[in-house]
Amino acid sequence: MPENCSIFIGLWGRLVGRDEELYFAGCAVTLQRLFMLMLLILLVSLGSAWYLGVLAFSQGMPVKRWAFVGAMMGPVGYPLFTTHKRLNARKAGLLSGRDFRC
């Protein structure tokens, strides 16, 4: 195993008293690293849900729907939100079909 792939046992390994290592793409991954990755994904998901919910509220769009999209898709839901925001503005007559700005 390459030296740069080895991950030393941290606090989690000391707590359970054994070295639980999983191998992913040839690198040793400890349970602590997996837990931290899952925590990071959860925090990004919750942050995206909050952000899209606030944006939906400010634009007069359904808040629960966009908060759910933010929780499920994370930051990937933002381009979808901006597209729907533009479509809603066009339906309301705020934008004409030829006013396209990036």
Rosetta constraint file for C-alpha pairs under 8 A:
AtomPair CA 1 CA 5 HARMONIC 7.09 0.50
AtomPair CA 1 CA 6 HARMONIC 7.33 0.50
AtomPair CA 1 CA 26 HARMONIC 7.17 0.50
AtomPair CA 1 CA 27 HARMONIC 7.22 0.50
AtomPair CA 2 CA 6 HARMONIC 6.92 0.50
AtomPair CA 2 CA 27 HARMONIC 7.94 0.50
AtomPair CA 5 CA 26 HARMONIC 7.66 0.50
AtomPair CA 5 CA 27 HARMONIC 4.86 0.50
AtomPair CA 5 CA 28 HARMONIC 6.53 0.50
AtomPair CA 6 CA 27 HARMONIC 6.20 0.50
AtomPair CA 6 CA 28 HARMONIC 5.52 0.50
AtomPair CA 6 CA 29 HARMONIC 7.74 0.50
AtomPair CA 7 CA 27 HARMONIC 7.90 0.50
AtomPair CA 7 CA 28 HARMONIC 6.00 0.50
AtomPair CA 7 CA 29 HARMONIC 6.22 0.50
AtomPair CA 7 CA 30 HARMONIC 6.91 0.50
AtomPair CA 8 CA 30 HARMONIC 7.66 0.50
AtomPair CA 9 CA 13 HARMONIC 5.35 0.50
AtomPair CA 9 CA 14 HARMONIC 7.53 0.50
AtomPair CA 9 CA 19 HARMONIC 6.57 0.50
AtomPair CA 9 CA 30 HARMONIC 6.48 0.50
AtomPair CA 10 CA 14 HARMONIC 6.69 0.50
AtomPair CA 10 CA 32 HARMONIC 6.96 0.50
AtomPair CA 11 CA 15 HARMONIC 6.23 0.50
AtomPair CA 11 CA 32 HARMONIC 7.35 0.50
AtomPair CA 12 CA 16 HARMONIC 6.42 0.50
AtomPair CA 12 CA 31 HARMONIC 6.85 0.50
AtomPair CA 12 CA 32 HARMONIC 5.39 0.50
AtomPair CA 13 CA 17 HARMONIC 5.82 0.50
AtomPair CA 13 CA 18 HARMONIC 5.60 0.50
AtomPair CA 13 CA 19 HARMONIC 5.35 0.50
AtomPair CA 13 CA 20 HARMONIC 6.74 0.50
AtomPair CA 13 CA 30 HARMONIC 7.84 0.50
AtomPair CA 13 CA 31 HARMONIC 7.76 0.50
AtomPair CA 13 CA 32 HARMONIC 7.64 0.50
AtomPair CA 14 CA 18 HARMONIC 6.92 0.50
AtomPair CA 19 CA 30 HARMONIC 7.82 0.50
AtomPair CA 20 CA 30 HARMONIC 6.10 0.50
AtomPair CA 20 CA 31 HARMONIC 6.48 0.50
AtomPair CA 21 CA 28 HARMONIC 5.90 0.50
AtomPair CA 21 CA 29 HARMONIC 5.49 0.50
AtomPair CA 21 CA 30 HARMONIC 4.70 0.50
AtomPair CA 21 CA 31 HARMONIC 6.75 0.50
AtomPair CA 22 CA 28 HARMONIC 5.67 0.50
AtomPair CA 22 CA 29 HARMONIC 5.13 0.50
AtomPair CA 22 CA 30 HARMONIC 6.26 0.50
AtomPair CA 22 CA 31 HARMONIC 7.68 0.50
AtomPair CA 23 CA 27 HARMONIC 5.38 0.50
AtomPair CA 23 CA 28 HARMONIC 4.67 0.50
AtomPair CA 23 CA 29 HARMONIC 5.86 0.50
AtomPair CA 24 CA 28 HARMONIC 6.57 0.50
AtomPair CA 24 CA 29 HARMONIC 6.74 0.50
AtomPair CA 29 CA 33 HARMONIC 6.41 0.50
AtomPair CA 29 CA 34 HARMONIC 7.16 0.50
AtomPair CA 30 CA 34 HARMONIC 6.54 0.50
AtomPair CA 31 CA 35 HARMONIC 6.07 0.50
AtomPair CA 32 CA 36 HARMONIC 6.16 0.50
AtomPair CA 33 CA 37 HARMONIC 6.14 0.50
AtomPair CA 34 CA 38 HARMONIC 6.21 0.50
AtomPair CA 35 CA 39 HARMONIC 6.12 0.50
AtomPair CA 36 CA 40 HARMONIC 6.10 0.50
AtomPair CA 37 CA 41 HARMONIC 6.24 0.50
AtomPair CA 38 CA 42 HARMONIC 6.15 0.50
AtomPair CA 39 CA 43 HARMONIC 6.17 0.50
AtomPair CA 40 CA 44 HARMONIC 6.15 0.50
AtomPair CA 41 CA 45 HARMONIC 6.06 0.50
AtomPair CA 42 CA 46 HARMONIC 6.15 0.50
AtomPair CA 43 CA 47 HARMONIC 6.01 0.50
AtomPair CA 44 CA 48 HARMONIC 6.06 0.50
AtomPair CA 44 CA 74 HARMONIC 6.53 0.50
AtomPair CA 44 CA 75 HARMONIC 7.81 0.50
AtomPair CA 45 CA 49 HARMONIC 6.18 0.50
AtomPair CA 45 CA 70 HARMONIC 6.58 0.50
AtomPair CA 45 CA 71 HARMONIC 4.75 0.50
AtomPair CA 45 CA 72 HARMONIC 6.92 0.50
AtomPair CA 45 CA 73 HARMONIC 7.37 0.50
AtomPair CA 45 CA 74 HARMONIC 4.83 0.50
AtomPair CA 45 CA 75 HARMONIC 7.69 0.50
AtomPair CA 46 CA 50 HARMONIC 6.21 0.50
AtomPair CA 46 CA 70 HARMONIC 7.61 0.50
AtomPair CA 46 CA 71 HARMONIC 5.76 0.50
AtomPair CA 46 CA 74 HARMONIC 7.94 0.50
AtomPair CA 47 CA 51 HARMONIC 6.10 0.50
AtomPair CA 47 CA 71 HARMONIC 8.00 0.50
AtomPair CA 48 CA 52 HARMONIC 5.99 0.50
AtomPair CA 48 CA 67 HARMONIC 7.68 0.50
AtomPair CA 48 CA 70 HARMONIC 4.89 0.50
AtomPair CA 48 CA 71 HARMONIC 6.22 0.50
AtomPair CA 48 CA 74 HARMONIC 5.28 0.50
AtomPair CA 48 CA 75 HARMONIC 5.84 0.50
AtomPair CA 49 CA 53 HARMONIC 5.97 0.50
AtomPair CA 49 CA 66 HARMONIC 7.25 0.50
AtomPair CA 49 CA 67 HARMONIC 4.32 0.50
AtomPair CA 49 CA 68 HARMONIC 6.37 0.50
AtomPair CA 49 CA 69 HARMONIC 7.03 0.50
AtomPair CA 49 CA 70 HARMONIC 4.01 0.50
AtomPair CA 49 CA 71 HARMONIC 4.64 0.50
AtomPair CA 49 CA 74 HARMONIC 7.16 0.50
AtomPair CA 50 CA 54 HARMONIC 6.20 0.50
AtomPair CA 50 CA 67 HARMONIC 6.28 0.50
AtomPair CA 50 CA 70 HARMONIC 7.54 0.50
AtomPair CA 51 CA 55 HARMONIC 6.22 0.50
AtomPair CA 51 CA 67 HARMONIC 7.81 0.50
AtomPair CA 51 CA 70 HARMONIC 7.78 0.50
AtomPair CA 52 CA 56 HARMONIC 5.93 0.50
AtomPair CA 52 CA 63 HARMONIC 7.93 0.50
AtomPair CA 52 CA 66 HARMONIC 5.80 0.50
AtomPair CA 52 CA 67 HARMONIC 5.66 0.50
AtomPair CA 52 CA 70 HARMONIC 5.95 0.50
AtomPair CA 52 CA 78 HARMONIC 7.22 0.50
AtomPair CA 52 CA 81 HARMONIC 7.70 0.50
AtomPair CA 53 CA 57 HARMONIC 6.15 0.50
AtomPair CA 53 CA 63 HARMONIC 5.04 0.50
AtomPair CA 53 CA 64 HARMONIC 6.94 0.50
AtomPair CA 53 CA 66 HARMONIC 5.68 0.50
AtomPair CA 53 CA 67 HARMONIC 4.62 0.50
AtomPair CA 53 CA 70 HARMONIC 7.82 0.50
AtomPair CA 54 CA 58 HARMONIC 6.23 0.50
AtomPair CA 54 CA 63 HARMONIC 7.48 0.50
AtomPair CA 55 CA 59 HARMONIC 6.20 0.50
AtomPair CA 56 CA 60 HARMONIC 6.01 0.50
AtomPair CA 56 CA 61 HARMONIC 4.79 0.50
AtomPair CA 56 CA 62 HARMONIC 6.26 0.50
AtomPair CA 56 CA 63 HARMONIC 5.34 0.50
AtomPair CA 56 CA 66 HARMONIC 6.52 0.50
AtomPair CA 57 CA 61 HARMONIC 5.99 0.50
AtomPair CA 57 CA 62 HARMONIC 7.09 0.50
AtomPair CA 57 CA 63 HARMONIC 5.70 0.50
AtomPair CA 59 CA 85 HARMONIC 7.51 0.50
AtomPair CA 62 CA 66 HARMONIC 6.56 0.50
AtomPair CA 63 CA 67 HARMONIC 6.00 0.50
AtomPair CA 64 CA 68 HARMONIC 6.06 0.50
AtomPair CA 65 CA 69 HARMONIC 6.27 0.50
AtomPair CA 66 CA 70 HARMONIC 6.04 0.50
AtomPair CA 66 CA 81 HARMONIC 7.60 0.50
AtomPair CA 67 CA 71 HARMONIC 6.16 0.50
AtomPair CA 68 CA 72 HARMONIC 6.15 0.50
AtomPair CA 69 CA 73 HARMONIC 5.79 0.50
AtomPair CA 69 CA 74 HARMONIC 7.51 0.50
AtomPair CA 69 CA 77 HARMONIC 6.29 0.50
AtomPair CA 70 CA 74 HARMONIC 4.89 0.50
AtomPair CA 70 CA 75 HARMONIC 6.83 0.50
AtomPair CA 70 CA 76 HARMONIC 7.98 0.50
AtomPair CA 70 CA 77 HARMONIC 5.71 0.50
AtomPair CA 70 CA 78 HARMONIC 7.68 0.50
AtomPair CA 73 CA 77 HARMONIC 5.45 0.50
AtomPair CA 76 CA 80 HARMONIC 7.63 0.50
AtomPair CA 77 CA 81 HARMONIC 6.21 0.50
AtomPair CA 78 CA 82 HARMONIC 6.28 0.50
AtomPair CA 79 CA 83 HARMONIC 6.20 0.50
AtomPair CA 80 CA 84 HARMONIC 6.30 0.50
AtomPair CA 81 CA 85 HARMONIC 6.04 0.50
AtomPair CA 82 CA 86 HARMONIC 6.20 0.50
AtomPair CA 83 CA 87 HARMONIC 6.27 0.50
AtomPair CA 84 CA 88 HARMONIC 6.08 0.50
AtomPair CA 85 CA 89 HARMONIC 6.23 0.50
AtomPair CA 86 CA 90 HARMONIC 6.15 0.50
AtomPair CA 87 CA 91 HARMONIC 6.17 0.50
AtomPair CA 88 CA 92 HARMONIC 6.18 0.50
AtomPair CA 89 CA 93 HARMONIC 6.34 0.50
AtomPair CA 89 CA 94 HARMONIC 5.28 0.50
AtomPair CA 89 CA 95 HARMONIC 6.07 0.50
AtomPair CA 90 CA 94 HARMONIC 5.65 0.50
AtomPair CA 90 CA 95 HARMONIC 4.73 0.50
AtomPair CA 90 CA 96 HARMONIC 6.40 0.50
AtomPair CA 90 CA 97 HARMONIC 7.49 0.50
AtomPair CA 95 CA 99 HARMONIC 6.48 0.50
